[in-house]
Amino acid sequence: MEAVKKQLVLNKGGEKYIFRYECGDEAELLDCLVRQATDERTSFDWFDAAVLSFKLTQSLIGEADQLLYKDMPDPLQSYPEDSEPLL
């Protein structure tokens, strides 16, 4: 099975930063963002790293929600009045 490839993109002025990674390599991606933020040869800074790490987190949360609610027709659906919610 081929690994799913993803990417994060940041447009900053006339520059475009593209970070490609595979599912499961998010920790390595974060390490790469740190290296880029400390590299004085680029204009990529800590704010840029924070923005992309936030985007990565949001993406992972969305994927987790899809997995958690994949068997539910509508995760926001309320329970019928005669049943009790499972807690």
C-alpha positions in Angstrom: 0.0 0.0 0.0 1.4 3.4 -1.0 1.8 6.0 1.7 -0.5 9.0 1.5 1.5 12.1 0.6 0.4 15.5 2.0 1.7 19.0 1.9 1.6 22.3 3.8 2.1 25.4 1.8 3.0 28.9 3.0 3.0 31.9 0.7 5.1 34.7 2.2 5.6 37.8 0.0 7.2 36.6 -3.2 8.3 33.3 -1.6 6.4 30.0 -1.4 7.4 27.3 1.1 6.1 23.8 0.4 6.6 21.1 2.9 5.7 17.6 1.7 5.3 14.7 4.1 3.7 11.3 4.4 1.1 10.3 7.0 2.9 9.3 10.2 5.8 11.7 9.5 4.2 14.7 11.3 6.9 14.7 14.0 9.7 14.9 11.3 7.7 17.7 9.7 7.7 19.7 12.9 11.4 19.2 13.3 11.8 20.5 9.7 9.8 23.6 10.5 12.1 24.3 13.5 15.2 23.9 11.4 13.7 26.3 8.8 12.8 28.9 11.5 16.4 28.8 12.8 18.0 29.0 9.3 19.1 32.6 8.8 19.4 32.1 5.1 15.6 32.2 4.6 12.9 34.6 5.7 10.9 31.7 7.2 10.6 32.6 10.9 9.0 31.3 14.1 5.7 32.9 13.3 5.6 31.0 10.0 6.5 27.7 11.8 3.7 28.4 14.3 1.2 29.0 11.5 2.1 25.8 9.7 2.1 23.7 12.9 -1.4 25.1 13.6 -2.5 24.1 10.1 -1.0 20.7 10.7 -2.8 20.3 14.0 -6.2 21.4 12.5 -5.7 18.8 9.7 -5.0 16.0 12.2 -8.0 17.0 14.3 -10.2 16.8 11.2 -8.8 13.4 10.3 -9.4 12.2 13.9 -13.0 13.4 13.7 -13.6 11.5 10.5 -12.3 8.3 12.1 -14.3 8.8 15.3 -17.6 9.6 13.5 -17.3 7.5 10.4 -20.0 5.0 11.5 -22.4 7.7 12.6 -24.8 9.2 10.1 -24.7 12.6 11.8 -22.3 13.2 14.7 -24.5 16.1 15.9 -27.7 14.1 15.7 -29.6 14.2 19.0 -30.8 11.1 20.8 -34.4 10.1 20.7 -36.4 11.3 23.7 -37.0 7.7 25.0 -33.3 6.8 25.0 -30.4 7.8 27.2 -27.1 8.9 25.7 -24.1 6.6 26.2 -21.6 8.2 28.4 
